Amino acid sequence: MDTVTCSRCHQQRGAAQQNAYTGALGDRIHQQVCAACWAEWLEAEVIVINELRLDFMDPKSQEILGQHMREFLGLGAETSPSQ
């Protein structure tokens, strides 16, 4: 398992799994987010989806969830959700 300095908790820990997300954003998550913070996001993701009543047939909902994920993980907003 790779070790990263996590963008969220700022500790050195094991990296999130390589296939946590696809594309350039997935690579970034693997390089900058620890497995523990990724697991926390997966729990928070359900709450965000339910509270905002996101519909994944709507591309805007996918964009909104991606924005919340990047904010939660401390990744900033410069990488679009489709990357």
C-alpha positions, -999 to +999 in steps of 0.1 A: +000+000+000+013+034-009+018+060+018+005+096+013+004+128+032-034+132+032-049+165+019-077+162+045-061+150+077-025+161+069-011+128+083+010+102+066-011+071+061-019+044+036-034+057+003-069+053-008-073+024-032-062+030-068-097+025-082-115+048-057-125+071-085-118+071-123-096+093-144-073+121-134-094+128-103-090+092-093-053+094-097-053+125-076-073+109-048-049+079-048-019+103-045-033+127-020-060+110+002-056+084+028-078+053+030-093+064+063-104+098+050-117+081+018-138+058+040-152+088+059-161+104+025-180+073+015-202+076+046-206+114+041-214+108+004-246+090+013-257+119+036-250+145+008-269+125-018-299+121+006-300+156+020-296+173-014-319+147-031-294+143-059-306+125-090-278+109-109-297+110-142-290+147-140-254+157-148-257+187-125-263+164-096-230+145-104-212+178-106-226+189-072-216+156-056-181+159-071-178+195-057-188+183-022-163+154-025-134+177-034-142+201-006-145+173+019-112+157+009-094+191+007-087+187-030-099+221-042-122+227-072-097+228-101-103+193-112-137+187-129-158+156-118-155+140-152-117+139-150 
